[in-house]
């Protein structure tokens, strides 16, 4: 489970990224594709073309960290965005990692009137 500092934002790159990239390659992609500083402390989410592999890059103050997940079945579902950059909150990121489709949130109960 990921936890974020209060100032951190989560940016998702809408373009497919070569998953052979590691720390330096993903840092360059965050500045080129997302127009954000990779050392800002924000989280940068990258997916492969088939959306079966995800990497999350973060600068934690003294170095980069990468979190990675590969799906055995299915694909990661991305919310729709305008342009190449999408900003998410932590709840949406956890929902995406858990396989919840965007816009599929529902109330577990409804209040009768």
C-alpha positions as CSV (number, residue, x, y, z in Angstrom):
1,X,0.0,0.0,0.0
2,X,1.4,3.4,-1.0
3,X,1.2,6.4,1.3
4,X,1.7,10.0,0.2
5,X,3.0,13.1,2.0
6,X,0.3,15.8,2.1
7,X,2.0,17.9,-0.6
8,X,2.4,15.1,-3.1
9,X,0.4,14.7,-6.3
10,X,-0.1,11.7,-8.5
11,X,0.5,12.2,-12.3
12,X,-0.4,9.5,-14.8
13,X,1.2,9.5,-18.2
14,X,-1.4,8.7,-20.8
15,X,1.2,7.6,-23.3
16,X,2.7,4.1,-23.3
17,X,6.2,4.0,-21.9
18,X,8.9,1.4,-22.5
19,X,9.0,-0.6,-19.3
20,X,12.7,-1.4,-19.8
21,X,13.3,2.1,-18.4
22,X,14.4,2.4,-14.9
23,X,15.3,5.3,-12.6
24,X,17.0,7.7,-15.0
25,X,14.7,6.8,-18.0
26,X,11.5,7.3,-16.0
27,X,12.8,10.5,-14.5
28,X,13.5,11.8,-18.0
29,X,10.0,10.6,-19.1
30,X,8.4,12.5,-16.2
31,X,10.1,15.8,-17.3
32,X,9.6,15.3,-21.0
33,X,6.1,13.7,-21.2
34,X,4.5,15.2,-18.1
35,X,6.4,18.5,-17.9
36,X,7.1,18.0,-14.2
37,X,10.3,17.9,-12.2
38,X,11.1,14.3,-11.2
39,X,12.7,15.5,-8.0
40,X,9.5,17.4,-6.9
41,X,8.4,14.6,-4.5
42,X,5.3,13.9,-6.6
43,X,4.4,10.4,-7.8
44,X,4.6,9.6,-11.6
45,X,2.7,6.6,-12.9
46,X,3.7,5.0,-16.2
47,X,2.1,2.0,-18.1
48,X,3.2,-0.2,-21.0
49,X,1.3,-0.3,-24.3
50,X,-0.8,-3.3,-23.2
51,X,-1.5,-1.8,-19.8
52,X,-0.4,-4.9,-18.0
53,X,2.6,-3.4,-16.3
54,X,2.7,-0.3,-14.2
55,X,5.7,1.6,-12.6
56,X,5.4,4.5,-10.1
57,X,8.4,6.8,-9.8
58,X,9.0,9.0,-6.7
59,X,11.8,11.1,-5.3
60,X,11.8,10.5,-1.5
61,X,14.3,13.2,-0.6
62,X,17.6,11.3,-1.0
63,X,16.9,9.1,-4.0
64,X,14.4,7.7,-6.4
65,X,12.0,4.9,-5.6
66,X,10.2,2.7,-8.1
67,X,7.1,0.7,-7.3
68,X,6.1,-1.9,-10.0
69,X,3.2,-4.2,-10.6
70,X,2.5,-6.7,-13.4
71,X,-0.9,-8.2,-14.0
72,X,-1.2,-11.9,-14.9
73,X,-4.7,-11.3,-16.4
74,X,-6.6,-8.2,-17.5
75,X,-5.5,-4.6,-17.9
76,X,-5.2,-1.5,-15.7
77,X,-8.2,0.8,-16.3
78,X,-7.3,4.4,-16.7
79,X,-9.7,7.3,-16.2
80,X,-10.3,9.5,-19.3
81,X,-8.3,12.7,-19.5
82,X,-7.7,15.5,-21.9
83,X,-4.2,15.6,-23.1
84,X,-1.2,13.5,-22.0
85,X,-1.3,14.2,-18.3
86,X,-3.8,13.1,-15.7
87,X,-3.8,14.1,-12.0
88,X,-5.3,11.5,-9.5
89,X,-5.8,11.3,-5.8
90,X,-4.7,8.4,-3.7
91,X,-8.1,6.7,-3.6
92,X,-8.3,6.6,-7.4
93,X,-4.8,5.2,-7.6
94,X,-5.5,2.4,-5.2
95,X,-8.8,1.7,-7.0
96,X,-6.9,1.5,-10.3
97,X,-4.3,-0.8,-8.8
98,X,-7.0,-3.0,-7.3
99,X,-8.8,-3.4,-10.7
100,X,-11.8,-1.0,-10.1
101,X,-13.0,0.6,-13.3
102,X,-13.2,4.4,-13.3
103,X,-16.7,5.7,-12.7
104,X,-17.7,2.3,-11.3
105,X,-17.9,3.6,-7.7
106,X,-21.2,3.0,-6.1
107,X,-22.8,3.3,-2.7
108,X,-23.1,0.1,-0.7
109,X,-26.5,1.2,0.5
110,X,-29.1,3.8,-0.4
111,X,-31.0,5.8,2.1
112,X,-34.7,5.3,2.0
113,X,-36.9,8.3,2.4
